[in-house]
Amino acid sequence: MSDWFAIVDGAADARLYPVIAASREHACLYEADHDQETLAALPHLVRMVPGEQLPELWRRHESGRFWGMACQSSLSLRPLRRHLRKFTTARLPLGDVVLFRFWDPRVFSTFAESASPDEIGPFFVGIDAVIIDLGSNGRRRYWWEGDGLKMSQAAPTANPAVSA
C-alpha cells in the first residue's frame, strides 16, 4: 500500500514549521543538530495523514505558493527520507557540487522534463508518483512507467481549495 508524503520547503513560509512539527510522522531531510530557526527553514518529509493539519492546509492553500511537492510511495518515512537525501546535491558539468532543491516545484519540473531517463529514473525508485503545483501553470503529475517518465497536467484552478 502506498502513502502520500509532502516534501515541505520550510523556507517557503515560516508558518509551515509548527504545522510540520505537529505532524505525527516527519523528518528533516538534512542530518545534524540545527538551531530552531535553521531547522524551521529546511526541507522536511511529512507523511500526509488524514485528519492532521498539513493535508488540509496543503489542499486548501498551497496552490501557487511553492511550498514543496507531494509524492506517493510504498516506502515508510525513514527509507523514503534515506532515498530522497541522495538527491539533495548535484554535480555541475565543471565538477562543482551544489545544493539541489528538487522539492521546489519549479526546480523539479525543469529537472524532470529535461533530464534523460538515466538521470531522472533513479529518483523514482520506490516512488509511485509526484505531484507538483505550479500555480497559474497548473498541477503536474509525474510517474515512471516502463523505461520512461510520464506526465499529466491539470488546468490551473481559480479556487486553490479545489483539489486536482
Beta strands, then each sheet from edge to edge (+ up, - down):
strand 1: 3-9
strand 2: 26-28
strand 3: 43-47
strand 4: 68-73
strand 5: 89-91
strand 6: 97-99
strand 7: 127-133
strand 8: 139-145
strand 9: 148-154
sheet 1: 2+ 3- 1+ 4- 7+ 8- 9+
sheet 2: 5+ 6-
end
